[in-house]
Amino acid sequence: MHPSENLPSASAPRPLAAAPPAVTSVSPTSGSTAGGTSVTVTGTGFTGATAVRFGATQATSFTVDSDTQITAVTPQGTGTVQVTVTTSAGTSNEFVTYGYTTLSAPVLSALSPSSGPGAGGTVVTLSGSGFTGATAVRFGAVPASFTVVSSTQITATAPAGSGTAQVTVTTPGGTSNGVAYTYTSAPVPVLSSLNPSSGPAAGGTSVTLTGSGFTGATAVRFGTATASFTVVSTTQITATAPAGSGTAQVTVTTPGGTSNGVAYTYTSASVPVLSSVSPNSGTTAGGTTVTLTGTGLAATSAVRFGATAATSFTVVSDTVLTAVAPPGNGTVQVTVTTPGGSSNGVSYTYSVTPTLSSVSPNQGPTSGGNTVTLTGANLTGTTEVDFGATPATSFTVLSPTQITAVAPAAVAGAVDITVTAPGGTGTLHSSYFFVNAPVLTAVAPLSGPLAGGNTVTLLGTHLVEATAVRFANTAASSFTVVSDSQITAVVPAGAAGAADVTVSTAGGTSNPVTYTYVAAPVLTALAPTQGPTSGGNTVTLTGTRLSQVTKVLVGTLPVGFTVVSDSHLVADVPAGAVGPVDVTVVGPGGTSGPQSYTRVSSPGI
């Protein structure tokens, strides 16, 4: 057998084992024995965590937020326990504790108000302590709807009842003491004023009634005529005056009775007056709802846009009505007609429908925030820009043919872009694509020479649209997108040490993965510097950065070697011809300079 055929194979140094996780703190540091408390665990080495324990019991659930933070939900327990985190590298120290506390029953100290009508509906503020996690609020034996504002305050809506009821709060810790709430009899309502106190005989005027005891109102009457109404509060009602004549007494009826009357005067019709229309423009196709403001509008019988009747209209009050514009062109005068005559005209302009022809750029990150330019026609007066169903964060109309808009955040995928202007809406279908930000998971190999020029493989997701690969702030010499999950890149030159590698796409810039620039090993001496042609002896190589050596070459022949330290290794010398031969070492940072080794003939016998 040739001596070189039985040499031990070279093997790369083993990587250092990952450090086990470490827990430094938890927040909060205590919680209910019933469990269910959300706890933030802080420390290091949490990536890939497989278990979080409170004592010997696993957390009900947990989420690894980052390498330094986990959010865990406590299991049931008692006393003080150690909090630990387990990963593939081991289990953390047991120096951080969590205390289980026994919940006490809530304490109720006050109600505000402490009384209300028997019909219920009063919003009551409960003050006390220990309200967190409340499961019930009762007025006597009757449950109430409620909201926990804080551990010391609850708002509840009193149910119907009578007499005096004890209000209690129930939590996992028990049921509180009772505090008295008194149901009162409904008073007779009192009406003090009307605003306005007069209106046209045709009715339709919106009237505000002021007084007291309006809760639970069942009727509002103008004389004997019933009015439609809304109870705003216990002291205010808005009602629409029915048609009438002369002076009518307005009354309010509640379960407590009927109020005193306050006079409302019906007036003769006058010529209506228009003061404004809003909006003052809309699409030529019609369908725009406009608000007309003026006086004497309560008895409106017609609304016209030029000579064309409105598609429909609604009288809101004697001073306001809404109308739906019919189709039209140009600028027209809007008028209203009542029994008192026809009003003056106010101008309304029919606008041309906007159109969109292009979007640039046509893609961007799902986080939004980038500016896009929209090109089209009839964009003046644009009031809204939407990406799909989401409004643009902001936009600026530059001219009748151009808008710049800031894209909102959205999920990945194609969306329509729509502009809304007085003339209608214009849509460019599936014209903009929200792109997921790229994600990097690995780089291989993890290190290479300072001079660069070696090729690395980047693994991750959403890589197919890559526009740049950077090592720290330096662009890769070149890169090739292999698939949506893989890129190969040629490493640029760099300084010794770690560098963040990132990938950029229209969706943004990825998280970094670490690549290390490593200097080439250096050989400074061999001992001995010569040996027999038959080989079989060893030499000691001295230099620097030898701990990462992956190959020792005698000439061009790889030989077996053993790393002694970062400055020494021992290599086997193979047989060879008489004369000098270069000895070099190879590491992640490249190949060292040579040292000469000389083979000499054995002395003759």
Buried (B, 14 or more C-beta within 10 A) or exposed (E): EEBBEEBEEBEEEEEEEEEBBBBEEBEEEBBBBBBEBBBEBBBBBBBEBEEBBBBEEBBBEBEBEEBBBBBBBBBEBEEEBBBBBBBEBEBBBEEBBBBBEEBEBBBBEEBEEEBBBBBBEBEBEBBBBBBBBBEEBBBBEEEBEBEBEEBBBBBBBBBEBEEEBBBBBBBBBEBBBBBEBBBEEBBBBBBEEBEBEBBBBBBBBBBEBBBBBBBBBEEBBBBEEEBEBEBEEBBBBBBBBBBBEEEBBBBBBBBBEBBBBBEBBBBEBBBBBBEEBEBBBBBBBBEBBBEBBBBBBBBBEEBBBBEEBBBEBEBBBBBBBBBBBBEBEEEBBBBBBBBBEEBBBBEBBBBBBBBBEEBEEBBBBBBBEBBBEBBBBBBBBBEEBBBBEBBBBEBEBEEBBBBBBBBBEBEEEEBBBBBBBBBBBBBBEEBBBBBBBBBBEEBEEBBBBBBBEBBBEBBBBBBBBBEEBBBBEBEBBEBEBBEBBBBBBBBBEBEEEBBBBBBBBBBBBBBBBEBBBBBBBBBEEBEEEBBBEEBEEBBEBBBBBBBBBBBBBBBEBBBBBEBBEBBBBBBBBBBBEEEEBBBBBBBBBBBBEBBEBEBEEEEEE
